[in-house]
Amino acid sequence: MKNWKSTLAFFVFVGVYIYSVAIPSTNEVVSTAGWIALIASIAMMFRSQITADMLSKLIDKLPNKD
């Protein structure tokens, strides 16, 4: 399985989302669940080649300050 890290990050994201929506909990639990989901989704984004290509194109378009 080539993309096991991305798959794991996706299931963590989905699990945390379902947990934070389905189970009534305190603000601290919802906040922590949100941070975990954010980190998992960022991990998914940076595992993708499309994201790397997009970031390199954005950096190339920045003006050079020589």
Secondary structure, DSSP 4 states (H G I P E B T S, - for coil): -TTHHHHHHHHHHHHHHHHHHHS---HHHHHHHHHHHHHHHHHHHHHSHHHHHHHHHHHHHSPP--
